[in-house]
Amino acid sequence: MLQHKIGVTGGDVKRRFGNAKNEPTFLLADVKVVTTYNFVDINRVKVEKLIHKFFEPAWLKVNLADRFGKVINPREWFLVPLPVIDEAVELLQKGSIVNYRYEPEEAKIVLG
């Protein structure tokens, strides 16, 4: 299963990824944008925290050293299939994501 970086930005996504291979936040690797979602009138910080908490059971736990040797623990990478992320975004937009949870062993969203 591929790891996906899930984050919320108010800026240009491609520009945000421009220097990815030099940033521990991006796992010191080139990345590609697989999909983006548009939200209107949201609190970006709250939405990002909510989606990260939702997918926390699938969080990719990795530690990387930056170019200065400082250990970084990127928090926005998850081992979740893209269709499940799509489903979670749909639930988030409907306001019903709080009624569900992510089940990593089954790689699916379930009630609860």
JOKA-V52786 format. One record per backbone hydrogen bond with DSSP energy under -0.5 kcal/mol. NH is the residue of the N-H (numbers start at 1). CO is the residue of the C=O. Records with the same first field share a line. If there is no record, write none. Layout:
# JOKA-V52786
NH: CO / CO
This chain:
# JOKA-V52786
4: 78
6: 4 / 76
7: 5
16: 12
17: 13
18: 15
20: 17
22: 19
23: 20
26: 23
27: 24
28: 23
29: 26
34: 32
44: 42
47: 43
48: 44
49: 45
50: 46
51: 47
52: 48
53: 49
54: 50
55: 51
56: 53
58: 55
59: 56
60: 77
61: 59
62: 60
64: 72
66: 70
69: 66
72: 64
74: 72
78: 4
79: 58
80: 78
84: 81
85: 81
86: 82
87: 83
88: 84
89: 85
90: 86
91: 87
92: 88
93: 89
94: 90
95: 91 / 92
96: 91
97: 91
99: 96
100: 97
101: 110
102: 54
103: 108
104: 102
106: 103
107: 103
108: 103
110: 101
112: 99
